[in-house]
């Protein structure tokens, strides 16, 4: 199947509007970095800073909004920057910390469904309040299954992967503290595979995440999951089309950076 024309247009317009806003409002950093300027050139550093700023925009805006458009097009309930309210009793907090520690230590075999059921059995009814981990990047409800995503960078290190796993465990508890029967699944979404065409293989994943059950979805798997269809190549085409439309405007912006001299 391919993307619906309405969905293509919505994503295309989103991308064009975001980039045009960035082109209009972006101003090069004014930090004095003499070694960078001397080695790379002030103009090249200005271009680099712009691209870094765009990378940040992808992370905090584009991925989430595109995912919501795709999920809603598939008929799913979807929301970005979703607040998962709840509270975790001390015994369940201790259980979560123990599961997390044993996974890191390699003394527990990863099993996402078992982890969920252990937390379900332990959790006490709690008040619906904000927690330091309440903010969810992407919420998608598919049938009765509630999917809570943290959309993360393509190459988290071991410390980041470990912290994210703990967050996913706590999300389960927060949700079940409000409805013990909720069908909840927490996941990491990684928008693209930097190792393509090789499989995404990070040694940091070993033993920490249930890869067989889709606790981490990477690139094509992630986008096809939220869209409930094989749309990945079509999605890349939409990004290409938006890029082609913006090429002249981007080149003009880069030409402005060339006026900077050492």
C-alpha positions, 0 to 999 in steps of 0.5 A: 500500500502507499500513502494516501494523497491527503497524508502525503500533502499533510506531511509535505506541508509540515516539512516545508513550513518547519524548514521555511520557519527555520530559514527565516528565523535562524541566526548564526551563533555569536559565540566566539570560537577562535580555534574552530573559526581558524581551522574550519572557517567562520562561514563553514562553521555557520553552515554546520551550526545551522545543520545542527539546529535542524537536527535538533528540530528533527528530534523535538518536532518533526519525528513526533508530528509525522508519526501522529499524522501517519497514525491518525491516517491509519485510524488510530488515536495518537498524540505527541507530548502526552502526559502519562499521569499516575503514581508509583507506590514504594513496593512497585518502585523497588520492584522496578529498580530490581528488574532494571538492576538485574537486566543490567547485571545480566542475571535476569533474562529480558521478557517484556510481557513478564515485566509488564505482568510483574508490575501489574501484579504489584502496582497499587491504585494511585492518584493521577499526578505528574511524575518526573517521567510523565512526558511521553513523546508519542502515544498511539492506541491501536485497538485496545493496546496503548503504545507509549514511545520515547523517540530517541537518537539513532545512537544512544550510548549504554548510559542512555539506553539504560536510563531509557529502559528504566523510564519505559518500566516506570511508564508501565507502572504509571499507567497501571496505577490508574487502570490495572487492566490497561493493555500497555506496551512501552517502546523506543522508536528510533527514526532511522538506521544509521548502519543501513543497509546492515541491521541495527546492532548496538551492543548496548541493546544486549539483554536490556530490551526485548527485541523479539517483541518490538520493544525497540522499533528502528527506521522502517519498522517504526514508521510502518508500525505507526502507519499500520502499513508498508509506507516507509519508501513513500515516506522517504519520497515525501521528504525528497519532494519537500527537499526539492521544493526547498533546495533553492531557499536552502542554497540562498541561506547558505550563500548568506553564511559565505559572507562570514570571514575569518 
